[in-house]
Amino acid sequence: RKEVEQDPGPFNVPEGATVAFNCTYSNSASQSFFWYRQDCRKEPKLLMSVYSSGNEDGRFTAQLNRASQYISLLIRDSKLSDSATYLCVVLPHSGGYQKVTFGTGTKLQVIP
Amino acid sequence: SQTIHQWPATLVQPVGSPLSLECTVEGTSNPNLYWYRQAAGRGLQLLFYSVGIGQISSEVPQNLSASRPQDRQFILSSKKLLLSDSGFYLCAWTLSTDTQYFGPGTRLTVL
């Protein structure tokens, strides 16, 4: 089993739709989780951290399910500008980027 | 504010040629620095990280090496490139927080 798994997509959704991605991780000791966004041929940029209690930033909601070992990202009212690849990032502990694992990403295409 | 630079942006090199990619960070001190490679259709792979000048740790055996001659400078090198070295090379930095900031990357094609 891969350390971090994501559905590669693409997810093709119309503008205004709600879309959700999941990311599963295999190491139950993992402590820190993030969602990054990567536009085509660009560097990844932090979208949001994922907190145990779940967190929201505008149209974006991130959740963590430790029992089932997955994190999720929900995007409401999709915009054309949301089209990108969304990377799941898992750290063994806070600041532990020496052992970081990136998912391969889920591609989202928002269509007019 | 902090800024991270990488150059060159794009590079085409023949197999067997040497490589030197440079990354510099501005606006911060004592950052942790990282080199990643992203091959086509694959996730980011951590290649090297550094917690200080002259301190380099490698995560995977490979044809590449890294050096940190100055606090805010991180260099990725190879003596002889392989076809499999093609990819998108990203430099990143962190401080004590969890947020990792990436440079704009270098797209390397080995022919």
Backbone of each chain as ProteinMPNN parsed JSONL, in Angstrom:
{"seq_chain_A": "RKEVEQDPGPFNVPEGATVAFNCTYSNSASQSFFWYRQDCRKEPKLLMSVYSSGNEDGRFTAQLNRASQYISLLIRDSKLSDSATYLCVVLPHSGGYQKVTFGTGTKLQVIP", "coords_chain_A": {"N_chain_A": [[0.854, -1.204, 0.0], [0.539, 2.22, -0.838], [2.129, 5.007, 0.787], [0.752, 7.428, 0.836], [-2.254, 8.02, -0.75], [-4.036, 9.154, -3.545], [-6.87, 9.796, -5.585], [-6.254, 10.145, -8.926], [-7.889, 11.481, -10.707], [-9.024, 12.934, -13.843], [-11.245, 15.206, -12.142], [-14.016, 16.41, -13.48], [-15.967, 19.131, -13.254], [-18.927, 21.199, -13.268], [-19.077, 24.792, -13.204], [-19.835, 26.239, -10.051], [-20.527, 23.906, -8.821], [-20.237, 21.479, -6.139], [-17.427, 19.806, -4.934], [-15.523, 17.016, -3.828], [-12.513, 15.708, -2.49], [-10.613, 12.882, -1.503], [-7.926, 11.667, 0.555], [-5.902, 9.075, 1.396], [-3.879, 7.739, 4.027], [-1.149, 5.723, 5.161], [0.398, 5.496, 7.461], [-0.313, 5.333, 10.706], [0.687, 6.877, 12.701], [1.064, 9.398, 11.769], [1.065, 12.967, 11.951], [0.748, 15.605, 11.023], [-1.019, 17.381, 8.546], [-1.729, 18.502, 5.24], [-3.175, 20.42, 2.572], [-2.099, 21.152, -0.634], [-1.998, 23.257, -3.475], [-1.43, 22.918, -6.925], [-0.759, 24.531, -9.812], [-0.73, 24.07, -13.381], [2.464, 23.26, -14.46], [3.651, 24.805, -12.545], [4.907, 25.772, -9.245], [4.007, 23.99, -6.196], [1.599, 25.337, -3.919], [0.72, 26.246, -0.615], [-2.493, 25.424, 0.357], [-4.249, 24.866, 2.521], [-3.947, 23.989, 5.989], [-4.739, 20.949, 7.746], [-6.769, 20.385, 10.374], [-7.43, 18.575, 13.4], [-10.053, 18.902, 14.273], [-11.296, 19.679, 12.044], [-11.486, 22.216, 9.524], [-12.218, 25.378, 8.022], [-11.996, 27.487, 5.189], [-13.195, 29.992, 3.71], [-14.596, 28.968, 0.754], [-13.572, 26.487, 1.018], [-13.205, 23.425, 2.729], [-11.56, 21.444, 5.054], [-11.001, 18.193, 6.331], [-10.187, 15.741, 8.822], [-9.943, 12.328, 9.329], [-9.032, 10.294, 11.608], [-9.482, 7.697, 12.465], [-10.152, 6.24, 10.188], [-8.066, 6.932, 8.682], [-7.803, 9.069, 6.71], [-7.796, 12.16, 4.887], [-9.784, 14.92, 3.841], [-10.908, 17.162, 1.273], [-13.116, 19.676, 0.616], [-14.704, 21.522, -1.825], [-16.725, 24.192, -2.323], [-19.186, 25.749, -4.467], [-17.703, 25.867, -6.986], [-15.163, 27.509, -8.855], [-13.891, 28.655, -12.024], [-11.245, 29.251, -11.695], [-10.44, 27.495, -9.797], [-9.473, 25.286, -10.985], [-6.967, 22.981, -11.04], [-4.255, 20.984, -9.74], [-4.577, 19.11, -6.824], [-2.722, 18.532, -4.033], [-2.059, 16.186, -1.524], [-0.534, 16.237, 1.629], [1.52, 14.71, 3.994], [2.887, 14.579, 7.2], [5.139, 13.067, 9.568], [5.279, 14.24, 12.042], [4.828, 17.457, 13.6], [6.411, 19.881, 11.685], [8.035, 18.003, 10.549], [9.385, 17.728, 7.941], [11.456, 16.303, 6.908], [10.658, 13.759, 6.604], [8.565, 13.862, 4.865], [5.633, 13.103, 2.973], [4.291, 13.315, -0.156], [1.213, 13.225, -1.861], [0.262, 12.029, -5.121], [-1.491, 13.684, -6.278], [-4.678, 15.141, -7.136], [-6.443, 15.888, -9.947], [-8.343, 18.668, -10.802], [-10.807, 19.918, -12.893], [-12.634, 22.627, -13.661], [-15.468, 23.369, -15.408], [-17.004, 25.637, -17.731]], "CA_chain_A": [[0.0, 0.0, 0.0], [1.3, 3.453, -0.88], [2.044, 5.792, 2.023], [-0.314, 8.408, 0.649], [-2.929, 7.728, -2.006], [-5.074, 10.061, -4.018], [-7.463, 9.515, -6.887], [-5.638, 11.139, -9.817], [-8.887, 12.196, -11.482], [-9.502, 14.258, -13.47], [-12.616, 15.484, -11.751], [-14.557, 17.482, -14.32], [-17.201, 19.582, -12.618], [-19.386, 22.495, -13.772], [-18.987, 25.939, -12.292], [-20.883, 26.274, -9.042], [-20.714, 22.598, -8.195], [-19.445, 21.114, -4.959], [-16.599, 18.637, -5.242], [-14.736, 16.58, -2.669], [-11.422, 14.769, -2.731], [-10.069, 12.207, -0.333], [-6.538, 11.248, 0.518], [-5.681, 8.1, 2.467], [-2.481, 7.594, 4.438], [-0.957, 4.397, 5.747], [1.082, 5.566, 8.75], [-1.273, 5.794, 11.705], [1.36, 7.816, 13.603], [1.172, 10.706, 11.117], [0.536, 13.999, 12.831], [0.437, 16.876, 10.362], [-1.627, 17.146, 7.23], [-1.935, 19.738, 4.493], [-3.539, 20.402, 1.168], [-1.413, 22.112, -1.48], [-2.534, 23.401, -4.818], [-0.392, 23.085, -7.935], [-1.21, 24.855, -11.156], [0.052, 23.404, -14.425], [3.849, 23.69, -14.684], [4.028, 25.758, -11.508], [5.239, 25.157, -7.978], [2.892, 23.832, -5.264], [1.4, 26.396, -2.921], [-0.122, 25.79, 0.473], [-3.904, 25.803, 0.327], [-4.669, 24.917, 3.913], [-3.611, 22.909, 6.902], [-5.891, 20.144, 8.133], [-6.76, 20.247, 11.819], [-8.191, 17.417, 13.876], [-11.467, 19.248, 14.425], [-11.796, 20.178, 10.759], [-11.341, 23.662, 9.387], [-12.843, 25.951, 6.835], [-11.426, 28.745, 4.715], [-14.05, 30.405, 2.603], [-15.316, 27.876, 0.091], [-12.8, 25.256, 1.197], [-13.299, 22.78, 4.03], [-10.676, 20.288, 5.189], [-11.322, 17.355, 7.483], [-9.295, 14.625, 9.121], [-10.56, 11.172, 9.958], [-7.896, 9.476, 12.065], [-9.876, 6.285, 12.594], [-10.092, 5.632, 8.861], [-6.801, 7.381, 8.1], [-7.882, 9.837, 5.487], [-8.166, 13.562, 4.963], [-10.641, 15.291, 2.728], [-11.002, 18.568, 0.884], [-14.398, 19.968, -0.017], [-14.747, 22.834, -2.463], [-18.097, 24.575, -2.648], [-19.337, 26.81, -5.462], [-16.454, 25.818, -7.755], [-14.852, 28.572, -9.814], [-12.958, 28.247, -13.073], [-9.894, 29.427, -11.163], [-10.09, 26.38, -8.904], [-8.868, 24.231, -11.802], [-5.577, 22.775, -10.613], [-4.038, 19.684, -9.107], [-4.573, 19.278, -5.372], [-1.789, 17.576, -3.441], [-2.201, 15.863, -0.113], [0.795, 16.179, 2.23], [1.464, 14.076, 5.317], [4.139, 14.612, 7.96], [5.082, 12.199, 10.753], [5.074, 15.099, 13.201], [4.881, 18.871, 13.256], [7.709, 20.322, 11.186], [8.84, 16.855, 10.127], [9.456, 17.649, 6.49], [12.474, 15.332, 6.502], [9.955, 12.516, 6.278], [7.317, 14.255, 4.238], [5.126, 12.307, 1.861], [3.321, 14.01, -0.996], [0.411, 12.428, -2.763], [0.51, 12.334, -6.529], [-2.381, 14.768, -6.647], [-5.973, 14.958, -7.798], [-6.643, 16.977, -10.906], [-9.692, 19.217, -10.89], [-11.091, 20.798, -14.028], [-13.952, 23.245, -13.543], [-15.848, 23.727, -16.763], [-18.058, 26.677, -17.756]], "C_chain_A": [[0.88, 1.241, 0.0], [1.113, 4.213, 0.423], [0.904, 6.795, 1.97], [-0.942, 8.151, -0.715], [-4.015, 8.741, -2.304], [-5.603, 9.563, -5.346], [-6.915, 10.564, -7.855], [-6.641, 11.983, -10.6], [-8.646, 11.985, -12.977], [-10.968, 14.269, -13.032], [-13.067, 16.672, -12.609], [-15.899, 17.906, -13.754], [-17.614, 20.925, -13.213], [-19.178, 23.583, -12.728], [-20.148, 25.903, -11.304], [-21.111, 24.963, -8.321], [-19.873, 22.468, -6.929], [-18.689, 19.833, -5.29], [-15.766, 18.299, -4.013], [-13.68, 15.577, -3.097], [-11.029, 14.121, -1.408], [-8.612, 11.861, -0.552], [-6.338, 10.285, 1.679], [-4.197, 7.992, 2.768], [-2.329, 6.31, 5.234], [-0.332, 4.431, 7.139], [0.162, 6.166, 9.808], [-0.642, 6.801, 12.676], [1.497, 9.218, 13.002], [0.456, 11.77, 11.926], [0.087, 15.269, 12.125], [0.0, 16.618, 8.935], [-1.923, 18.487, 6.552], [-2.53, 19.42, 3.132], [-2.757, 21.515, 0.471], [-2.117, 22.133, -2.825], [-1.374, 23.608, -5.778], [-1.026, 23.36, -9.286], [-0.241, 24.232, -12.161], [1.423, 24.055, -14.596], [4.308, 24.773, -13.701], [4.378, 25.024, -10.228], [3.994, 24.963, -7.113], [2.825, 25.009, -4.296], [0.434, 25.889, -1.863], [-1.533, 26.32, 0.314], [-4.422, 25.936, 1.757], [-4.124, 23.747, 4.699], [-4.893, 22.148, 7.232], [-5.801, 19.891, 9.627], [-7.69, 19.103, 12.23], [-9.69, 17.682, 13.922], [-12.093, 19.686, 13.113], [-11.667, 21.691, 10.694], [-11.827, 24.12, 8.023], [-12.144, 27.251, 6.489], [-12.213, 29.158, 3.495], [-14.819, 29.231, 2.035], [-14.673, 26.509, 0.319], [-12.941, 24.726, 2.626], [-12.4, 21.548, 4.031], [-11.067, 19.508, 6.433], [-10.334, 16.207, 7.589], [-10.095, 13.528, 9.801], [-9.44, 10.214, 10.349], [-8.25, 7.993, 12.118], [-9.743, 5.566, 11.255], [-8.862, 6.066, 8.082], [-6.98, 8.026, 6.73], [-8.163, 11.301, 5.828], [-8.995, 13.895, 3.732], [-10.582, 16.787, 2.486], [-12.311, 18.749, 0.142], [-14.334, 21.379, -0.579], [-16.192, 23.112, -2.859], [-18.086, 25.666, -3.713], [-18.069, 26.933, -6.318], [-16.35, 26.961, -8.755], [-13.897, 28.017, -10.877], [-11.526, 28.281, -12.556], [-9.491, 28.34, -10.174], [-9.443, 25.231, -9.668], [-7.38, 24.141, -11.501], [-5.454, 21.333, -10.157], [-3.879, 19.91, -7.612], [-3.762, 18.138, -4.751], [-2.052, 17.42, -1.952], [-0.788, 15.694, 0.458], [0.684, 15.675, 3.662], [2.838, 14.127, 5.955], [4.011, 13.69, 9.167], [4.84, 12.974, 12.039], [5.206, 16.536, 12.743], [6.295, 19.267, 12.838], [8.566, 19.215, 10.623], [8.96, 16.691, 8.626], [10.562, 16.723, 6.016], [11.843, 14.004, 6.104], [8.615, 12.811, 5.638], [6.92, 13.256, 3.16], [4.07, 13.13, 1.139], [2.507, 12.982, -1.767], [0.707, 12.846, -4.198], [-0.465, 13.37, -7.063], [-3.663, 14.317, -7.314], [-6.207, 16.162, -8.692], [-8.111, 17.378, -10.962], [-9.787, 20.131, -12.102], [-12.508, 21.318, -13.86], [-14.318, 23.79, -14.914], [-17.003, 24.729, -16.755], [-19.424, 26.079, -18.065]], "O_chain_A": [[1.855, 1.314, 0.748], [0.082, 4.09, 1.086], [0.181, 6.982, 2.949], [-0.237, 8.074, -1.722], [-4.798, 9.126, -1.436], [-4.866, 8.976, -6.138], [-7.095, 11.759, -7.625], [-6.306, 13.059, -11.097], [-8.109, 10.944, -13.355], [-11.792, 13.472, -13.481], [-12.559, 17.785, -12.473], [-16.858, 17.134, -13.768], [-16.757, 21.71, -13.62], [-19.113, 23.315, -11.528], [-21.282, 25.583, -11.661], [-21.817, 24.921, -7.314], [-18.94, 23.234, -6.689], [-19.251, 18.895, -5.858], [-15.359, 19.182, -3.257], [-13.917, 14.719, -3.947], [-11.106, 14.736, -0.344], [-8.132, 11.774, -1.682], [-6.581, 10.648, 2.83], [-3.36, 8.134, 1.877], [-3.263, 5.864, 5.899], [-0.511, 3.494, 7.917], [-0.105, 7.368, 9.799], [-1.358, 7.5, 13.392], [1.997, 10.126, 13.665], [-0.602, 11.53, 12.508], [-0.845, 15.937, 12.573], [0.55, 15.778, 8.223], [-2.311, 19.461, 7.196], [-2.406, 18.309, 2.617], [-2.75, 22.662, 0.917], [-2.74, 21.158, -3.246], [-0.449, 24.369, -5.494], [-1.742, 22.521, -9.833], [0.902, 23.912, -11.836], [1.523, 25.257, -14.846], [5.222, 25.547, -13.985], [4.181, 23.814, -10.12], [3.019, 25.696, -7.275], [3.84, 25.589, -3.912], [-0.539, 25.198, -2.166], [-1.741, 27.522, 0.155], [-4.959, 26.972, 2.149], [-3.872, 22.669, 4.162], [-5.996, 22.651, 7.02], [-4.859, 19.251, 10.094], [-8.605, 18.725, 11.499], [-10.496, 16.794, 13.645], [-13.275, 20.025, 13.065], [-11.734, 22.366, 11.722], [-11.845, 23.377, 7.042], [-11.75, 28.018, 7.367], [-11.927, 28.724, 2.379], [-15.594, 28.58, 2.736], [-15.189, 25.492, -0.146], [-12.815, 25.472, 3.598], [-12.469, 20.714, 3.128], [-11.42, 20.089, 7.459], [-9.736, 15.767, 6.607], [-10.839, 13.787, 10.747], [-8.962, 9.427, 9.532], [-7.407, 7.138, 11.846], [-9.281, 4.427, 11.195], [-8.643, 5.622, 6.955], [-6.397, 7.595, 5.735], [-8.688, 11.628, 6.893], [-8.905, 13.219, 2.707], [-10.25, 17.569, 3.377], [-12.582, 18.059, -0.841], [-13.953, 22.317, 0.12], [-16.798, 22.366, -3.627], [-17.115, 26.41, -3.85], [-17.443, 27.993, -6.359], [-17.326, 27.327, -9.412], [-13.192, 27.036, -10.645], [-10.698, 27.449, -12.929], [-8.334, 28.271, -9.759], [-8.919, 24.3, -9.056], [-6.634, 25.102, -11.686], [-6.418, 20.567, -10.184], [-3.137, 20.794, -7.185], [-4.073, 16.959, -4.92], [-2.241, 18.397, -1.227], [0.061, 15.067, -0.176], [-0.141, 16.154, 4.441], [3.835, 13.765, 5.332], [2.926, 13.537, 9.728], [4.277, 12.45, 13.0], [5.647, 16.801, 11.624], [7.257, 19.012, 13.561], [9.716, 19.455, 10.253], [8.667, 15.62, 8.094], [10.608, 16.383, 4.834], [12.432, 13.225, 5.356], [7.642, 12.086, 5.851], [7.774, 12.643, 2.519], [3.092, 13.579, 1.735], [3.045, 11.992, -2.263], [1.322, 13.883, -4.447], [-0.291, 13.879, -8.17], [-3.728, 13.271, -7.959], [-6.171, 17.307, -8.242], [-8.996, 16.543, -11.144], [-8.946, 21.008, -12.303], [-13.469, 20.55, -13.91], [-13.573, 24.571, -15.506], [-17.872, 24.679, -15.885], [-20.417, 26.805, -18.125]]}, "seq_chain_B": "SQTIHQWPATLVQPVGSPLSLECTVEGTSNPNLYWYRQAAGRGLQLLFYSVGIGQISSEVPQNLSASRPQDRQFILSSKKLLLSDSGFYLCAWTLSTDTQYFGPGTRLTVL", "coords_chain_B": {"N_chain_B": [[9.539, 40.592, 3.503], [9.692, 37.068, 2.758], [11.473, 35.527, 0.088], [11.982, 33.16, -2.485], [14.299, 31.995, -4.794], [14.997, 30.389, -7.873], [17.212, 29.136, -10.309], [18.477, 27.833, -13.432], [15.286, 28.577, -15.076], [14.454, 26.837, -16.997], [15.981, 24.019, -18.543], [17.901, 22.262, -20.864], [19.721, 19.438, -21.328], [22.413, 17.344, -22.46], [22.733, 13.764, -22.136], [25.065, 12.612, -19.765], [26.271, 15.024, -19.302], [27.311, 17.667, -16.995], [25.557, 19.077, -14.108], [24.17, 21.934, -12.543], [22.124, 23.385, -10.299], [20.667, 26.196, -8.813], [19.524, 27.616, -5.75], [18.199, 30.216, -3.884], [17.359, 31.917, -0.889], [15.648, 34.706, 0.357], [15.262, 37.16, 2.936], [15.045, 35.742, 5.3], [16.537, 33.859, 7.99], [18.655, 31.084, 8.744], [17.078, 28.992, 7.499], [15.425, 25.805, 6.994], [16.243, 23.86, 4.269], [15.243, 22.368, 1.15], [15.403, 19.986, -1.51], [13.407, 18.865, -4.117], [12.142, 16.507, -6.507], [9.967, 16.291, -9.213], [8.676, 14.025, -11.229], [7.23, 13.433, -14.452], [3.785, 12.99, -14.131], [4.031, 11.96, -11.605], [4.375, 11.987, -7.991], [5.797, 14.479, -5.737], [9.153, 13.969, -4.927], [11.271, 13.821, -2.221], [14.576, 14.813, -2.285], [16.941, 15.893, -1.082], [17.722, 17.397, 2.093], [18.472, 20.181, 4.225], [19.63, 21.413, 7.276], [21.352, 23.335, 7.996], [24.356, 25.267, 7.249], [26.544, 23.443, 5.25], [25.428, 21.065, 6.1], [23.949, 18.29, 4.975], [21.41, 16.067, 4.118], [20.472, 13.03, 2.646], [17.75, 11.545, 1.045], [17.24, 9.541, -0.779], [19.085, 7.16, -2.677], [21.045, 8.217, -5.433], [21.903, 9.841, -8.522], [22.657, 12.347, -7.952], [23.874, 15.244, -6.12], [24.065, 17.477, -3.301], [24.714, 20.756, -2.002], [25.377, 23.175, 0.548], [26.602, 26.014, 0.651], [26.3, 28.517, 1.766], [24.215, 30.206, 4.191], [21.709, 30.761, 3.059], [21.7, 29.573, 0.596], [21.364, 26.952, -1.673], [22.458, 24.206, -3.449], [22.08, 22.059, -6.188], [23.558, 19.316, -7.727], [25.129, 17.439, -10.392], [27.449, 15.111, -11.694], [27.328, 13.626, -13.99], [24.687, 13.519, -16.033], [21.717, 11.505, -16.253], [19.201, 10.008, -18.358], [16.987, 9.529, -16.792], [17.058, 11.551, -14.963], [15.575, 13.641, -15.76], [13.034, 16.052, -15.126], [10.966, 18.044, -12.924], [12.423, 20.258, -10.864], [12.321, 21.269, -7.617], [12.931, 23.676, -5.159], [12.658, 24.246, -1.688], [11.683, 25.889, 1.382], [11.561, 25.985, 4.989], [10.738, 27.288, 8.221], [10.336, 27.321, 11.621], [7.719, 26.795, 11.546], [5.006, 24.852, 10.16], [4.49, 25.406, 7.532], [5.536, 25.097, 4.229], [7.469, 26.59, 1.766], [7.702, 26.902, -1.684], [10.066, 27.278, -4.345], [10.067, 28.653, -7.731], [10.852, 26.622, -9.406], [12.81, 24.42, -11.56], [12.763, 23.281, -14.779], [13.962, 20.425, -16.053], [15.257, 18.825, -18.843], [16.652, 15.954, -20.039], [18.453, 14.818, -22.711]], "CA_chain_B": [[8.944, 39.285, 3.274], [10.637, 36.078, 2.257], [11.397, 35.186, -1.329], [12.875, 32.064, -2.866], [14.63, 32.062, -6.209], [15.658, 29.243, -8.486], [17.587, 29.284, -11.715], [17.614, 28.472, -14.433], [13.884, 28.15, -15.078], [14.369, 25.706, -17.925], [17.313, 23.559, -18.922], [17.973, 21.06, -21.696], [21.106, 18.989, -21.222], [22.652, 16.0, -23.005], [23.139, 12.704, -21.213], [26.484, 12.614, -19.452], [26.769, 16.372, -19.001], [27.148, 18.027, -15.584], [24.381, 19.878, -13.765], [24.206, 22.752, -11.338], [20.918, 24.187, -10.103], [20.865, 27.028, -7.641], [18.349, 28.083, -5.02], [18.541, 31.16, -2.822], [16.228, 32.42, -0.114], [15.858, 36.057, 0.895], [14.327, 37.626, 3.943], [14.973, 34.877, 6.466], [17.819, 33.301, 8.405], [18.657, 29.694, 9.228], [15.952, 28.16, 7.055], [15.632, 24.436, 6.524], [16.124, 23.884, 2.813], [14.881, 21.069, 0.587], [15.318, 19.777, -2.95], [12.457, 17.854, -4.548], [11.978, 16.272, -7.938], [8.643, 15.828, -9.623], [8.719, 13.453, -12.572], [5.94, 13.533, -15.137], [2.751, 12.091, -13.65], [4.382, 11.375, -10.308], [4.387, 12.912, -6.87], [7.074, 15.075, -5.373], [10.076, 13.092, -4.214], [12.295, 14.565, -1.5], [15.919, 14.373, -2.649], [17.895, 16.323, -0.056], [17.342, 18.499, 2.962], [19.599, 20.755, 4.957], [19.23, 22.21, 8.434], [22.349, 24.371, 8.23], [25.483, 25.318, 6.319], [27.358, 22.233, 5.194], [24.694, 19.895, 6.611], [23.095, 17.771, 3.915], [20.917, 14.704, 4.299], [19.899, 12.503, 1.412], [16.663, 10.613, 1.312], [17.256, 8.425, -1.72], [20.339, 7.057, -3.443], [20.804, 8.745, -6.764], [22.995, 10.377, -9.31], [22.735, 13.769, -7.656], [24.426, 15.654, -4.84], [23.636, 18.815, -2.908], [25.627, 21.476, -1.115], [24.852, 24.413, 1.126], [27.801, 26.794, 0.964], [25.91, 29.68, 2.572], [22.983, 29.962, 4.951], [20.505, 30.869, 2.242], [21.996, 29.075, -0.739], [21.3, 25.491, -1.75], [22.837, 23.875, -4.817], [21.891, 20.664, -6.596], [24.568, 19.057, -8.762], [25.39, 16.095, -10.881], [28.64, 15.068, -12.54], [26.922, 13.058, -15.282], [23.241, 13.356, -16.051], [21.078, 10.351, -16.867], [17.879, 10.315, -18.907], [16.019, 9.468, -15.7], [17.148, 12.76, -14.145], [14.616, 14.631, -16.259], [11.923, 16.309, -14.209], [10.748, 19.401, -12.409], [13.159, 20.33, -9.617], [11.783, 22.319, -6.762], [13.595, 23.996, -3.902], [11.672, 24.724, -0.712], [12.23, 26.235, 2.693], [10.675, 26.117, 6.14], [11.344, 27.712, 9.494], [9.824, 26.479, 12.695], [6.309, 26.503, 11.308], [4.792, 23.739, 9.254], [4.307, 25.816, 6.145], [6.703, 24.951, 3.364], [7.344, 27.482, 0.617], [8.446, 26.388, -2.823], [10.546, 28.16, -5.394], [9.346, 28.489, -9.0], [11.237, 25.364, -10.031], [13.602, 24.308, -12.788], [12.314, 22.142, -15.585], [15.148, 19.839, -16.671], [15.084, 17.764, -19.834], [17.916, 15.319, -20.409], [18.251, 14.164, -24.004]], "C_chain_B": [[9.974, 38.351, 2.644], [10.389, 35.77, 0.783], [12.376, 34.058, -1.605], [13.059, 32.091, -4.382], [15.267, 30.754, -6.652], [16.05, 29.609, -9.907], [18.504, 28.16, -12.148], [16.172, 27.964, -14.341], [13.709, 26.898, -15.924], [15.772, 25.32, -18.375], [17.179, 22.298, -19.759], [19.44, 20.658, -21.756], [21.265, 17.613, -21.864], [23.024, 15.023, -21.898], [24.649, 12.766, -20.997], [27.059, 13.975, -19.125], [26.578, 16.672, -17.516], [25.932, 18.928, -15.382], [24.666, 20.713, -12.529], [22.962, 23.615, -11.305], [21.081, 24.953, -8.799], [19.538, 27.517, -7.059], [18.831, 29.053, -3.958], [17.26, 31.676, -2.172], [16.586, 33.794, 0.417], [14.855, 36.33, 1.998], [14.158, 36.727, 5.143], [16.368, 34.372, 6.796], [17.626, 31.89, 8.929], [17.452, 28.874, 8.765], [16.376, 26.711, 6.884], [15.365, 24.46, 5.026], [15.961, 22.475, 2.271], [14.991, 21.11, -0.938], [14.349, 18.626, -3.209], [12.581, 17.663, -6.06], [10.563, 15.76, -8.171], [8.765, 15.332, -11.054], [7.31, 13.487, -13.15], [4.957, 12.502, -14.591], [3.029, 11.446, -12.306], [4.389, 12.436, -9.222], [5.758, 13.488, -6.612], [7.899, 14.083, -4.563], [11.134, 13.953, -3.529], [13.664, 13.972, -1.818], [16.921, 14.661, -1.541], [17.237, 17.337, 0.86], [18.549, 18.929, 3.768], [19.079, 21.623, 6.091], [20.249, 23.297, 8.752], [23.474, 24.29, 7.217], [26.288, 24.034, 6.411], [26.673, 20.968, 5.665], [23.685, 19.445, 5.568], [22.69, 16.346, 4.265], [20.231, 14.275, 3.016], [18.854, 11.463, 1.742], [16.693, 9.393, 0.409], [18.605, 8.366, -2.43], [20.103, 7.493, -4.879], [22.093, 9.296, -7.354], [23.286, 11.832, -8.98], [23.414, 14.011, -6.323], [23.947, 17.064, -4.544], [24.686, 19.436, -2.006], [24.946, 22.736, -0.624], [26.048, 25.25, 1.563], [27.532, 28.026, 1.819], [24.551, 29.412, 3.2], [21.745, 29.913, 4.06], [20.711, 30.424, 0.803], [22.067, 27.557, -0.728], [21.517, 25.114, -3.207], [22.646, 22.39, -5.059], [22.804, 20.402, -7.784], [24.543, 17.617, -9.215], [26.649, 16.15, -11.74], [28.284, 14.566, -13.931], [25.427, 12.784, -15.258], [22.812, 12.08, -16.764], [19.733, 10.792, -17.445], [16.839, 10.399, -17.784], [16.093, 10.671, -14.76], [16.205, 13.858, -14.63], [13.486, 14.809, -15.261], [11.86, 17.771, -13.828], [11.384, 19.446, -11.025], [12.713, 21.549, -8.818], [12.611, 22.45, -5.494], [12.521, 24.537, -2.961], [12.364, 25.058, 0.591], [11.128, 26.235, 3.742], [11.468, 26.734, 7.287], [10.784, 26.784, 10.566], [8.354, 26.131, 12.495], [6.203, 25.335, 10.335], [4.721, 24.145, 7.798], [5.61, 25.701, 5.377], [6.464, 25.796, 2.118], [8.26, 26.99, -0.492], [8.93, 27.515, -3.726], [9.805, 27.866, -6.69], [9.757, 27.249, -9.784], [12.111, 25.509, -11.261], [13.127, 23.076, -13.527], [13.509, 21.63, -16.377], [14.748, 18.734, -17.634], [16.461, 17.242, -20.206], [17.672, 14.521, -21.682], [19.365, 13.179, -24.321]], "O_chain_B": [[10.979, 38.784, 2.081], [9.253, 35.757, 0.309], [13.463, 34.007, -1.03], [12.096, 32.195, -5.142], [15.985, 30.105, -5.892], [15.316, 30.301, -10.613], [19.228, 27.593, -11.329], [15.888, 27.022, -13.601], [12.913, 26.016, -15.6], [16.637, 26.175, -18.565], [16.437, 21.381, -19.408], [20.293, 21.437, -22.182], [20.341, 16.801, -21.815], [23.562, 15.411, -20.861], [25.412, 12.951, -21.945], [28.215, 14.075, -18.713], [25.779, 16.014, -16.848], [25.361, 19.462, -16.332], [25.319, 20.257, -11.591], [22.761, 24.469, -12.169], [21.574, 24.417, -7.806], [18.577, 27.789, -7.78], [19.765, 28.752, -3.215], [16.229, 31.845, -2.823], [17.707, 34.015, 0.875], [13.744, 35.801, 1.995], [13.231, 36.916, 5.931], [17.275, 34.452, 5.968], [16.581, 31.548, 9.482], [16.867, 28.138, 9.559], [17.551, 26.424, 6.656], [14.366, 25.022, 4.577], [16.467, 21.511, 2.846], [14.711, 22.13, -1.569], [14.452, 17.559, -2.605], [13.058, 18.539, -6.782], [10.045, 14.921, -7.433], [8.936, 16.124, -11.981], [6.326, 13.56, -12.415], [5.239, 11.303, -14.583], [2.349, 10.499, -11.909], [4.408, 13.634, -9.504], [6.754, 13.049, -7.187], [7.399, 13.445, -3.636], [11.819, 14.733, -4.191], [13.885, 12.774, -1.642], [17.661, 13.773, -1.116], [16.313, 18.046, 0.461], [19.501, 18.176, 3.97], [18.2, 22.462, 5.895], [20.044, 24.093, 9.669], [23.538, 23.353, 6.421], [26.665, 23.594, 7.496], [27.277, 19.895, 5.634], [22.693, 20.128, 5.31], [23.521, 15.528, 4.658], [19.509, 15.047, 2.385], [19.05, 10.611, 2.609], [16.219, 8.324, 0.794], [19.194, 9.4, -2.746], [19.072, 7.171, -5.47], [23.178, 9.223, -6.776], [24.081, 12.477, -9.664], [23.522, 13.107, -5.494], [23.477, 17.766, -5.44], [25.446, 18.738, -1.335], [24.064, 23.289, -1.28], [26.456, 25.195, 2.723], [28.423, 28.52, 2.51], [23.83, 28.503, 2.788], [20.84, 29.111, 4.289], [19.987, 30.847, -0.098], [22.739, 26.955, 0.11], [20.845, 25.635, -4.097], [23.011, 21.564, -4.223], [22.824, 21.178, -8.74], [24.029, 16.72, -8.547], [26.881, 17.136, -12.439], [28.852, 15.012, -14.927], [24.965, 11.904, -14.533], [23.437, 11.636, -17.727], [19.195, 11.83, -17.059], [15.933, 11.232, -17.821], [15.27, 10.794, -13.853], [16.06, 14.89, -13.974], [13.036, 13.852, -14.631], [12.6, 18.61, -14.342], [10.936, 18.752, -10.113], [12.733, 22.684, -9.294], [12.945, 21.458, -4.845], [11.586, 25.208, -3.397], [13.466, 24.59, 0.875], [9.951, 26.448, 3.449], [12.698, 26.699, 7.31], [10.779, 25.566, 10.388], [7.811, 25.275, 13.192], [7.2, 24.895, 9.762], [4.879, 23.302, 6.915], [6.658, 26.158, 5.834], [5.404, 25.729, 1.497], [9.436, 26.7, -0.269], [8.289, 28.559, -3.85], [9.002, 26.935, -6.748], [9.073, 26.867, -10.733], [12.152, 26.554, -11.91], [13.092, 21.974, -12.979], [14.012, 22.316, -17.266], [13.996, 17.825, -17.281], [17.329, 18.001, -20.637], [16.796, 13.658, -21.728], [19.344, 12.544, -25.375]]}, "name": "protein", "num_of_chains": 2, "seq": "RKEVEQDPGPFNVPEGATVAFNCTYSNSASQSFFWYRQDCRKEPKLLMSVYSSGNEDGRFTAQLNRASQYISLLIRDSKLSDSATYLCVVLPHSGGYQKVTFGTGTKLQVIPSQTIHQWPATLVQPVGSPLSLECTVEGTSNPNLYWYRQAAGRGLQLLFYSVGIGQISSEVPQNLSASRPQDRQFILSSKKLLLSDSGFYLCAWTLSTDTQYFGPGTRLTVL"}
